[in-house]
Amino acid sequence: MNKPLPVDPAISRLAQQGILMPQESLLEIKTSNQNLFIGIPKETSFQENRIALVPESVALLVNNGHQVMIETNAGKNANFTDTDYSEAGAQIAYTPEEVYKNAKLILKVAPPSEAELELVQEKQTLLSILQIAMQPRDFVSKLRTKKITALAYEYMRDETEVLPVIQAMSEIVGSTSILIAAEYLSNTMSGKGELLGGVTGIPPTEVVIIGAGTVGEYAAKTALGLGATVKVFDNNLYKLRRIQKNLGQQLYTSTIVPSFLMKALRTADVAIGAIHAKEGRTPVIVSEEMVSEMRFGSVIIDVSIDQGGCFETSEVTNHTHPVFRKYGVIHYCVPNIASRVARTASYALSNIFTPILINIGDEGRLDEFLWAHKTVRSGIYLYKGTVTNKFVSEHCRLPYRDLNLLMASRI
């Protein structure tokens, strides 16, 4: 029989005192929920009719313990009243100064104007579209001096690497572009008096779409649903295969070969420009000569106009004076088509932002949320006054720091 091993008297005394007994481990306690103070000023950008949160989303945020302050009439152009928001639990402010002074997080659609930049407070958080190519050189510098943390909607990605705001607005714009074309084909808009689509015994409307991205896909889907004949042109074969798979074999697709495109435009009733450039200006795909060969009374909807346009004859228009004619062809070149259906667009934006805001509150702090959610972190271009987006840094000629390293350094 084996003899027990001798026990060190010192260890025996520690065991008797309970020091060597299993101890409870100390776990990290998650920071308690933080009540956010969200401010929504009225949009001042020309013909910007959208609002970032609808009343139903405000009610959800308030029920989660957050405060929401909205400037009076901020939702008017999307047909939401102050009463809708006050009944949802929002505080109504009567000046933009009141919103910027009290709220810790400012939620907008368009980027702040020059006047609004003066109202932004030290160390506030700003969520808005950026459109850096359209901003003055000192735009980001003014935010930097105030140690702002700012997120640009167009840079933010979701778990599938999709740009959710761009995707949502592109879906709306694609569908709306066909409905706009239908209006301008009708007599009420001094068009040639045709119904967009197909009717028994009458040849269907011919629609040419240049660009097979999200805008092009939703434009094609809407046009096909109305019974039109649709031809889609793009040089990206992957996009063409995807749109063919999603919408069916009745869709004509082609790479952008000038002779093929010219042939399609000669008989087209509607042409949609849906080319999107990752940076800089959209390339001109349709020359002035091609436009001159189009049918009298046909309609061009240049969705790419916010990047310069893909039709050589395009000129920027607005919702008040949306069209002009050249070579007898109606041109619709409004940059902000989504504002034409502001209520729908506002719901789409609100569906994206509401879960994000609730999650920020649940994490306890914005820093904690950004650390845990890489997808939203991709939209940050300023972190406490430091430029964290390389393209913004190069465009504004400002020093750049990697946000992941900045976030990691806080540990």
C-alpha positions in Angstrom: 0.0 0.0 0.0 1.4 3.4 -1.1 2.1 5.8 1.7 0.7 9.3 1.5 3.1 12.0 0.4 4.2 14.4 3.2 2.4 17.7 3.3 4.3 21.0 3.7 3.2 22.5 7.1 2.9 26.0 5.5 0.6 24.7 2.8 -1.5 22.9 5.4 -2.0 26.1 7.4 -3.1 28.0 4.2 -5.6 25.3 3.4 -7.0 25.4 6.9 -7.5 29.2 6.5 -9.4 28.7 3.3 -6.9 30.6 1.2 -6.3 27.7 -1.2 -10.0 27.0 -1.6 -11.6 27.8 -5.0 -12.4 31.5 -5.2 -15.1 33.3 -7.0 -13.7 35.0 -10.2 -14.3 38.7 -10.7 -16.1 39.1 -14.0 -16.2 42.4 -16.0 -19.5 44.2 -15.3 -21.0 45.7 -18.5 -21.5 49.4 -18.3 -25.2 50.2 -17.6 -27.4 51.5 -20.4 -26.8 55.1 -21.2 -29.7 57.5 -22.0 -28.9 59.2 -25.2 -29.9 62.8 -26.0 -30.6 62.9 -29.7 -31.2 66.1 -31.5 -32.8 66.4 -35.0 -32.6 69.9 -36.5 -34.7 71.0 -39.5 -32.9 70.4 -42.8 -31.8 73.6 -44.4 -30.2 72.1 -47.6 -32.1 73.1 -50.8 -35.1 70.8 -51.4 -34.0 68.2 -48.8 -37.4 66.9 -47.7 -36.3 63.8 -45.7 -36.0 63.4 -42.0 -33.7 60.8 -40.3 -36.3 59.5 -37.7 -40.0 59.0 -38.2 -42.4 59.3 -35.2 -42.7 55.6 -34.7 -38.9 55.3 -34.2 -38.9 58.3 -31.8 -41.6 56.5 -29.7 -39.4 53.4 -29.6 -36.3 55.3 -28.6 -38.2 57.3 -25.9 -39.6 54.0 -24.5 -36.1 52.8 -24.2 -35.2 55.7 -22.0 -33.7 58.1 -24.5 -34.4 61.8 -25.1 -35.2 63.1 -28.5 -35.4 66.8 -29.4 -36.7 67.9 -32.8 -36.8 71.3 -34.2 -40.3 72.5 -35.1 -41.5 71.6 -38.6 -38.4 69.3 -39.2 -40.7 66.6 -40.5 -43.2 68.9 -42.4 -41.8 68.2 -45.9 -42.2 64.4 -45.3 -45.7 65.0 -44.0 -45.0 64.5 -40.3 -46.3 67.1 -37.9 -44.9 68.4 -34.6 -48.0 66.8 -33.0 -46.9 63.4 -34.4 -43.5 63.8 -32.8 -44.7 65.3 -29.5 -47.2 62.4 -29.1 -44.3 60.0 -29.7 -42.5 61.6 -26.7 -40.1 64.0 -28.5 -39.4 67.5 -27.2 -40.1 70.2 -29.7 -37.5 73.0 -30.1 -38.3 76.3 -31.7 -34.7 77.2 -32.8 -31.8 75.2 -34.2 -29.6 76.7 -31.5 -31.7 74.9 -28.9 -31.2 71.6 -30.6 -27.5 71.9 -31.0 -27.0 73.3 -27.5 -28.8 70.5 -25.6 -28.3 67.3 -27.7 -25.2 65.2 -27.4 -25.8 63.3 -30.7 -27.0 65.2 -33.8 -28.8 63.2 -36.4 -29.3 64.8 -39.9 -29.8 63.8 -43.5 -27.7 66.4 -45.4 -24.3 67.5 -44.1 -24.3 70.7 -41.9 -24.3 74.0 -43.7 -21.8 76.8 -42.9 -24.3 78.3 -40.4 -24.9 74.9 -38.7 -21.2 74.3 -38.4 -21.0 77.3 -36.1 -23.8 75.7 -33.9 -22.1 72.4 -33.5 -20.9 72.0 -29.9 -17.5 70.7 -28.6 -17.3 66.9 -28.5 -20.7 66.3 -30.0 -21.4 63.2 -32.2 -22.7 64.0 -35.7 -24.4 61.5 -38.0 -25.2 62.7 -41.5 -24.4 62.3 -45.2 -20.9 63.7 -45.9 -20.6 64.2 -49.7 -17.0 65.3 -49.1 -16.4 66.2 -52.8 -19.1 68.8 -52.5 -17.9 70.4 -49.2 -15.5 73.4 -48.8 -11.9 72.5 -47.9 -12.3 73.8 -44.4 -15.5 71.7 -43.6 -13.7 68.9 -41.9 -11.2 71.2 -40.2 -14.0 73.1 -38.5 -15.3 69.9 -37.1 -11.8 68.8 -36.0 -11.3 71.9 -33.9 -14.4 71.0 -31.9 -13.2 67.4 -31.3 -16.3 66.0 -33.1 -16.9 62.3 -33.7 -18.7 62.1 -37.1 -20.2 59.3 -39.1 -20.9 59.5 -42.9 -23.9 57.4 -44.0 -22.3 56.7 -47.4 -19.3 55.0 -45.8 -21.2 52.8 -43.3 -21.4 49.1 -44.1 -23.5 46.3 -42.7 -22.5 42.7 -41.8 -22.7 41.7 -45.5 -20.4 44.6 -46.6 -23.3 46.3 -48.2 -23.7 50.1 -47.8 -27.2 50.1 -46.2 -28.1 53.8 -46.7 -26.9 53.9 -50.3 -28.6 50.6 -50.9 -31.9 51.8 -49.5 -31.8 55.1 -51.3 -30.8 53.4 -54.6 -33.7 51.0 -54.4 -36.1 54.0 -54.0 -34.5 56.1 -56.7 -34.5 53.1 -59.2 -38.2 52.5 -58.8 -39.0 56.2 -58.7 -37.1 57.0 -61.9 -39.5 54.8 -63.9 -42.5 56.4 -62.4 -41.1 59.8 -63.2 -40.5 58.7 -66.8 -44.1 57.5 -66.9 -45.3 61.0 -65.9 -43.3 62.8 -68.6 -44.5 60.4 -71.3 -48.1 61.5 -70.5 -50.0 64.4 -71.9 -50.3 66.0 -68.5 -46.6 66.8 -68.5 -46.6 67.8 -72.2 -45.2 64.4 -73.2 -46.0 62.5 -76.3 -49.1 60.9 -74.6 -47.9 57.3 -74.2 -48.5 54.9 -71.4 -45.3 53.4 -70.0 -45.7 49.6 -70.1 -47.6 47.2 -72.3 -51.2 47.0 -73.4 -52.8 44.2 -75.5 -52.4 44.9 -79.1 -49.9 47.8 -78.7 -46.1 47.5 -78.8 -44.7 47.9 -75.3 -42.6 50.9 -74.2 -38.9 50.4 -74.7 -36.7 51.3 -71.7 -32.9 51.5 -71.9 -31.0 51.4 -68.6 -27.3 52.2 -68.4 -25.8 50.7 -65.3 -26.7 47.3 -63.7 -26.2 48.3 -60.0 -29.0 48.7 -57.5 -30.5 51.7 -59.2 -30.5 49.9 -62.5 -31.9 46.7 -61.1 -34.9 48.4 -59.3 -35.6 50.6 -62.4 -35.6 47.4 -64.5 -37.8 45.6 -62.0 -40.4 48.4 -62.0 -40.4 48.8 -65.8 -40.8 45.0 -66.3 -43.6 45.0 -63.8 -45.4 47.6 -65.9 -44.9 45.5 -69.0 -42.2 47.5 -70.8 -39.3 46.0 -72.8 -36.1 46.6 -70.9 -32.5 46.6 -72.1 -29.7 47.0 -69.6 -26.1 48.0 -70.5 -23.1 47.7 -68.2 -19.4 46.7 -68.6 -19.5 44.7 -65.4 -20.4 41.1 -66.4 -20.9 40.1 -62.8 -23.6 42.8 -62.4 -25.2 41.8 -65.7 -25.4 38.1 -64.6 -26.8 39.1 -61.2 -29.6 41.3 -62.7 -30.4 38.6 -65.3 -30.7 36.0 -62.6 -32.8 38.2 -60.3 -35.2 39.5 -63.0 -35.4 36.7 -65.5 -34.4 35.8 -69.0 -36.9 38.3 -70.6 -34.4 41.0 -69.8 -31.9 42.0 -72.5 -28.4 42.7 -71.3 -25.3 43.9 -73.0 -21.9 45.4 -72.4 -21.6 49.0 -73.3 -20.7 48.8 -77.0 -21.4 52.2 -78.6 -23.0 50.7 -81.8 -25.3 48.5 -79.7 -26.2 51.3 -77.4 -26.9 53.7 -80.2 -29.2 51.1 -81.9 -31.1 50.7 -78.6 -31.4 54.5 -77.9 -32.8 55.2 -81.4 -35.9 53.2 -80.6 -36.1 53.9 -76.9 -38.9 55.7 -75.2 -37.1 56.1 -71.9 -33.3 56.1 -71.1 -32.2 55.8 -67.5 -28.6 56.8 -66.6 -27.7 54.7 -63.5 -23.9 54.7 -63.6 -22.1 55.2 -60.3 -18.5 56.2 -59.9 -16.6 55.1 -56.8 -14.7 58.4 -56.8 -14.9 61.5 -58.9 -17.0 62.2 -61.9 -19.2 59.7 -63.7 -17.9 58.9 -67.2 -20.0 60.2 -70.1 -21.5 57.2 -71.8 -24.1 58.8 -74.1 -22.7 61.5 -76.4 -24.7 64.5 -77.6 -24.8 62.9 -81.1 -26.5 59.8 -79.6 -29.1 62.0 -77.8 -29.8 63.8 -81.1 -30.7 60.4 -82.7 -33.3 59.6 -80.1 -37.0 59.8 -80.7 -38.8 63.2 -80.3 -40.6 63.2 -76.9 -38.5 60.4 -75.4 -37.4 60.8 -71.8 -33.9 60.8 -70.2 -33.7 60.3 -66.4 -30.0 61.0 -65.5 -29.8 59.5 -62.0 -26.0 60.0 -62.2 -26.3 63.8 -62.3 -25.1 64.1 -58.7 -21.7 62.9 -60.0 -21.8 64.9 -63.2 -24.2 62.8 -65.3 -23.6 60.0 -67.9 -25.4 61.9 -70.7 -23.3 64.6 -72.4 -26.4 66.8 -72.7 -27.3 66.6 -69.0 -27.5 69.8 -66.9 -28.5 69.9 -63.2 -32.1 70.7 -62.5 -34.2 70.8 -59.3 -37.7 69.7 -58.1 -39.2 73.1 -58.9 -37.9 73.1 -62.5 -37.0 69.5 -63.1 -36.9 69.2 -66.9 -35.6 70.8 -70.0 -35.7 69.7 -73.7 -32.8 69.2 -76.0 -33.1 67.8 -79.6 -36.8 67.3 -78.6 -35.8 64.9 -75.8 -37.0 65.6 -72.3 -34.2 65.6 -69.7 -34.9 65.1 -66.0 -31.7 65.8 -64.1 -32.6 66.3 -60.4 -29.8 65.1 -58.1 -31.9 64.3 -55.0 -34.7 62.1 -56.5 -35.3 60.4 -53.1 -36.6 63.7 -51.7 -39.4 63.4 -54.2 -40.8 60.6 -52.1 -39.6 62.0 -48.8 -42.0 60.0 -46.5 -40.9 56.6 -48.0 -37.2 57.6 -47.9 -37.6 58.8 -44.3 -39.0 55.4 -43.2 -36.1 53.7 -45.0 -33.5 55.9 -43.2 -35.3 55.4 -39.9 -35.3 51.6 -40.2 -31.5 51.8 -40.5 -30.7 54.3 -37.7 -33.2 53.2 -35.0 -31.5 49.9 -34.2 -28.1 51.6 -34.2 -29.2 54.2 -31.7 -30.8 51.6 -29.4 -27.6 49.5 -29.6 -25.4 52.5 -28.7 -27.6 53.1 -25.6 -27.4 49.4 -24.7 -23.6 49.3 -25.0 -23.4 52.2 -22.5 -21.2 54.5 -24.5 -20.5 55.3 -28.1 -16.9 54.1 -27.7 -18.1 50.7 -26.5 -20.6 50.4 -29.4 -17.9 51.3 -32.0 -15.5 48.8 -30.5 -18.1 46.0 -30.7 -19.5 46.9 -34.1 -17.0 47.1 -36.9 -19.7 47.6 -39.5 -20.8 50.9 -38.1 -17.2 51.8 -37.3 -16.5 51.8 -41.1 -18.7 55.0 -41.4 -16.6 57.1 -38.9 -14.5 59.7 -40.7 -13.8 61.8 -37.5 -13.1 60.3 -34.1 -12.8 63.0 -31.4 -11.3 65.4 -33.9 -9.0 62.9 -35.6 -9.5 62.1 -39.3 -10.0 58.4 -39.6 -11.0 58.0 -43.2 -8.2 57.8 -45.7 -10.1 59.3 -48.7 -11.3 62.3 -46.5 -7.7 62.8 -45.2 -6.3 62.9 -48.8 -9.1 65.1 -50.1 -8.8 67.6 -47.3 -5.0 67.2 -46.9 -5.3 66.5 -43.2 -3.3 63.9 -41.1 -4.8 60.4 -41.0 -5.0 57.9 -38.2 -6.3 54.4 -38.4 -9.5 54.1 -36.3 -8.9 50.5 -35.4 -5.6 51.5 -33.8 -7.2 54.5 -32.0 -9.9 52.2 -30.6 -7.4 49.5 -29.6 -5.2 52.1 -27.8 -8.1 52.8 -25.4 -7.7 49.3 -23.8 
